């Protein structure tokens, strides 16, 4: 059964806020967020994940799109075999006067970084296939299916 997750699209001054992860082999970047717990709404998970991983509060905005990631369909991945996640990407806006700080980061999360949208393609950012949509700030499809 797929895992449900929520991810925040936080853009300010043509920069997007990303989490940086590292393991023994590589580093990569993703939008903030994570799994929805049992008995938790998507909006509640959005707020909890941003508190834990960024130390901030943000407005929960409109849903931008949904994508899936299925590890067994990827030729190369650092995801565990059998991993299948459905991700709901939501626009957010940081509330003013807050300081970013990783309160309870995921084990391999090493940092937070504001990246110019124009430079997103230069990073190991995921979902890689949707970099043009992120750079254009436009997601013409609501459901993108399995994307790396």
N, C-alpha and C positions, 0 to 999 in steps of 0.2 A: 504494500500500500504506500502511495507517495506521501512524503512529508510535506506539510504546508508551511510556507515561510512568507514573511513580509519584508520588503526592502524599501528604504526611504530614498527618494530622489531630492537631494538638498542642493539647490543651485543659488549662488549669490555672486553678483558681479562677474558673470560669465565663467565662474569656477564651480566645480562640483566637489562635494565633500565625499571622500573615499576612505575606507579602512584598508590598511596595508597588512598583509599576512606574509609570514615566512615559515618555511620548514627547512629541513636539511638540504633540499635540492633547489628550491626556487622561491621567488616572492611573487605575489599577485595582489590585485586591487579589486574591491567590490564596493557597491553601495552599502551603507549601514543597514543592519537588520538581522533577522534570524528566524528560527522556528517558532511557530504558534503552539503554545502549550495546551494541554487538555483543559477544557472549561475556560479557555481564553478566547476573546474575539480577536480578529485581525487588528482592530484599532488598539486594543489593550496590549497586544504583542508589539506593535509599532512603538508605543510609548515606553514599554518596559525595555525593549532592545536599545532604544536611543539613550535611555537612562544608564543602562549597564555599559554599553560600548562607547558612548560619547559623553556621558555625564550631563546631558542637556534635555530640555523639553522642546518640543516642536509641535506646530499645528499639523494635524492629520488632514491632508487634502484629498484631492480626487485620485482615483485609481488611474494610472497611466496605461498599464498593460499587464498581462500575465504571460509568463514563460515557464517552460519545464526544462529540467536538466536531468538526463538519464545517463548515468556513468557508463553503463554497459554498451551504450551506442557510440561512445567516443573512442577514437583510436588511441589517444593519449590523454590521460587525466590523472590527477592526484586524488580524486574522489574514491571512496571505497567501493568495491564491487557491490552491485545491487542498489546503489544509491539512486533514488528517484525523488526529486523535489519539485513542487509546484510553487512558484514565487509570484506574489502579488506586489508589483511595484507601485508605490504611492508617492505622489508629490507631497513634500513637506516644507515647512518654513520654520527655521529656528526662531525661538522667542528671543527678544533682545536682552543684552546684558549678561550673557552666560559665557563661561569658559569651558572649552572642550577639554575633557579629561577622561581617560579610560578607567571607569570605576571597577568594572567586572568584565574585562575583555575575554573573548574566546581564547583558548590556549595558544594558538599560533598568531594571534593579532599582535602586531608590533607597533602600530602607529595609526595616526589620522592625518590626512593631508588634503588641502584644497588644491585641486588640479584644474588649470585652464581647460575648458571644453575643447579648445582648438588643439590641445596636446594629448587628449585622451588616447588617441591611436598609438602613441609612442610608448604606452605602458602595457604591461600584461594585465589588462582590465577585462573583467567578465561581467555581463555577457558580451563577449568579443564581437559576435555577429551583429550586435545592435549599436555599435559605436556610432555609425552615421546618424541614427535616430537620436541618440543622446546629444551629439554635437548640434543637431538641428533643433533640439528641444521639441521634437514632434514624433509621436508614435502613431502612425496612420492605422495600424492594426491594434485590436484590443487583445487578441490571443495570438502569440507568436509560436506556440508549440515548443518542441525540443530545440533549444539553441545552446551553443557553447558559449 
